[in-house]
Amino acid sequence: MRSETIRTARLKRGWTQAELADKLGVSQASVSLLEHGRGGSPELLRKVADLLEISDDPPSGGTETFDEWTGPPSTSPPGVTVTGWRRPEQSGDTSWTTALGREAFVVGAIDVAGHGRAPFPKATYMRGVVDGALHDLDSAPRIDVLGERFTAALRRASVDVAWFLAVLRITRSPGGGRGVLYEAVSDGYPPPLLLLGPPFKSVPSAAADPADGVAVQSVVLTEPFRLVAASDGLLRRLGAGDEASGRRSLLAWQSGTLRDRPPREHLGTSATPSDDESLLIVSYVGWDHEYKINVGDKDAKRRVKRDIGERVRVVLGESGKERAQRVVAEAMSNAHEHAYAGDGPLAVRLQLSTDAARIEVADEGRGGEIVPGPGMRLMHKNAKHVDVRRNFPSGVALTFVT
């Protein structure tokens, strides 16, 4: 049960927060905290679910309800996008992100023993423990301190749970380049995928074979990344009973052209799950510059081409400038001809590092098939790597590493 679910159910009944608080026998402040994701005791959450008739009962046809959301978390660092999936909506499997201002955020995933609604209050309570530890903090906590607080709360509550927590901080080098300090701690939860790129390569998200049962990982990520946390129930279903096969299925999806499509299109909702399922996808790209133009505006396209070329030249020299300008010009021309056949919105983005330039050209057009031809061959000739992905709800994004 997400905080939005409580608020939506309350409003459907025409109740104010004060009226709901009176029916629950709590203060209005307690209801406000619940509706802002600040948890509550398992007993209170059960009472809320019963009073508002929030249920995860399967609808007719034998399928289970599911919960799906996407978008940048409020107040989160620029460039962060989160997509979540949970089935059924109320269960002991849950995952989330909590933004800590514009420079840091926390990722959490919990799998409480049990199935369906019964373990749901415990999962919500344990998320509340994490949010409570983060409340009013001016900066991101140390991962070891956060892990210690969480394990202490588990012991007090006697909850059987597998879990994963990560703290991510945006960093900047003296030269202005961006990176992310990634620190994670886990106990029993399937290691999330941590993919850098494109071009994609997988790196460990949690240390292997921990001596004390709690795996800790710390690394600075200097490339765009995708962190994909999936519960064991989802992995087993995707892998026909084998978690390793399910993980490979996730890897193929999240490194492919359809990785930004809604999870329901890949995961499916027709079959009743044998176990609770949750998925959280956190992606980050720290773009240094973004240009939003009308693809039919020739002057705007010339300005973008010139500006990107000059910025790339500072890092990669004159030849790098020429290569970048060729791929940008061809990608903009491709969008004008094939995505819109005329005017339409186009976003061009640039990220620079000490030895490479990452450029993205994204349209919102028809999203037709990318047909290999002279234009695509020119892009491949002038870039070390060319990546194609489908935008949602429409369009295509081309990413070049030069």
Secondary structure as UniProt FT lines:
FT   HELIX           3..12
FT   TURN            13..14
FT   HELIX           17..24
FT   HELIX           28..35
FT   TURN            36..37
FT   HELIX           42..52
FT   TURN            60..61
FT   STRAND          67..71
FT   TURN            74..75
FT   TURN            78..79
FT   STRAND          80..87
FT   STRAND          93..99
FT   TURN            101..102
FT   STRAND          104..112
FT   TURN            116..119
FT   HELIX           120..134
FT   TURN            135..136
FT   HELIX           143..157
FT   STRAND          161..172
FT   TURN            174..175
FT   STRAND          178..188
FT   STRAND          193..196
FT   TURN            197..200
FT   STRAND          201..202
FT   STRAND          215..221
FT   STRAND          225..230
FT   HELIX           232..238
FT   TURN            239..241
FT   HELIX           243..254
FT   TURN            257..260
FT   HELIX           263..267
FT   STRAND          277..284
FT   STRAND          289..294
FT   TURN            295..296
FT   HELIX           298..334
FT   HELIX           335..340
FT   STRAND          345..352
FT   STRAND          357..363
FT   HELIX           374..382
FT   STRAND          385..390
FT   STRAND          396..401
//
